[in-house]
Amino acid sequence: MLVVDRDEKYREWLRLHLGILCPDATIGAIDLAEFEPWSARVTGRNCDVLLLSAGFGASPEDPQAHGLDLLRKLRARNIASAVIALAEDGNELTAVRALQLGAADYLPKRLLTPERLKTSVRVALRRIEQRVVSRLADLAHTAQSIALDSSVQEEPPAPGDVADMPPAPETEAPPVIPGYAITKKIGESEKAVVYLAASAALGTDVALKVSRTSREATAERQALEREYNAILAIRHPAVVRIHGYGVEKGFEYLAMEYFPRGDLKARMYFGVTEAETLRYLEQIAVALSVVHGAGLVHRDLKPPNVMLRENDEIALIDFGLARTLDGGSHSTRTGVLRGSPYYMSPEQALGEELDARSDLYSLGVMYYELLTGKKPFTGGSAIEVLQQHVNAPPPRLPLSLSRHAPLLARLLAKRREDRFSTGDEVIEAASALRNGAIPRAEPTAA
């Protein structure tokens, strides 16, 4: 899915909300000014659902009807994305014209609600499903025709017949990066794709992270270079090892340590014991102490960003959102959200400046999830989840896990002054609990 809007704060909130509605989707967000260059090189596989926020004018002939013009261009290029038109202005006439031009739905932006958006996304996904079913039916019909023809004609079809056959499904070829032989795609996000690749220089497999957008086409340049520099400043087993950074044909790439065992999210599917939970808690706290000691706050701590080594030790990855603790390096303005709604601290949900204690709150969310197999805060929209982080008390642990409640309460305190100040304090408390001591329930001021 891709969100297109000129307002950075609005498109990020919309992206987070879609992340709740469609947790398995990859959701990107770009500025309206970047959309035309993006659409000029996009194919049907790049985006299934497109949420396009633009002006639709007072009539279909209105020169300000920029959204209608964009729909015409998408239609002319046969882009298969299901488009949800979010109209900044417009009326019934422009709504009808937008639908005629292929939009799956048309929503006045000022009337958009979480429930209305949910319905609209379902309509768009239904359209995608219908296209897939139709496509499969066409392929089945073609296969049947070929099978029938082959019983009476053994000669290959004439060149003119080939053109009448449906084209083969599109495949996204991996990039060519000198020095790396790409094997397969192993992950992706809104900004980058991660491949498993063999490094000629190292003689081993690496995780190769390649940006989706060229440096010249994005306002947020050198994103992977910043991540490279952040990781390079930290030399510790609890943080992913970095092997190299480069730019190939305008696209950044980052070569990193590869983890065959996968991440903590996958590990949690098999269930985690109390002892394992405390061990993972301590290890992640150690990693955060190292990161914070290097003057960084991670800002996107969650199970998929905690990888497992062969000896079951953890390593933090994905420092794309990491920022300095002194506030000297910020690519996002206050009030613009980054990260996952499920793991955001109250201050992060409010768009405030962050410090190390925000990462410790995210660790508390993971602690609860490791213990119970559930997230402490869920909801039907990103806003619902974020509001719970700010206002709702965490759900009570089962009686059998009650000895973890004081430690959990310190980590999930709404006021950052009531949380642990450092990862070292968390390590001490977790170690004491593992050794049979019950941590005190009263928070201490930071």
Buried (B, 14 or more C-beta within 10 A) or exposed (E): BBBBBBBBBBBBBBBBBBBBBBEEBBBBBBBBEBBEBBBEEBEBEBBBBBBBBBBBBBBBEBEBBBBBBBBBBBBEEEBBBBBBBBBBBBBEBBBEBBBEBBBBBBBBBEEBEBEEBBEBBEBBBEBBEEBEEEEEEEBEEEEEEEEEEEEEEEEEEEEEEEEEEEEEEEEEEBBEBEBBBBEEBBBBBBBBBBBBBBBEEEEEBBBBBBBBBBBEBBEEBBBBBBBBBBBEBBEBBBBBBBBBBBBBEEBBBBBBBBBEEEBBBEBBEEEBEBEEBBBBBBBBBBBBBBBBBBBBBBBBBBBBBBBBBEEEBBBBBBBBBBBEBEEEBEBBEEEBBBBBBBBBBBBBBBBBEBBBBBBBBBBBBBBBBBBBEEBBBEBEBBBBBBBBBBEBEBEEBEEEBEBBBBBBBBBBBBEBEBBBBBBBBBBBBBBBBBEEEEBEEEBEEB
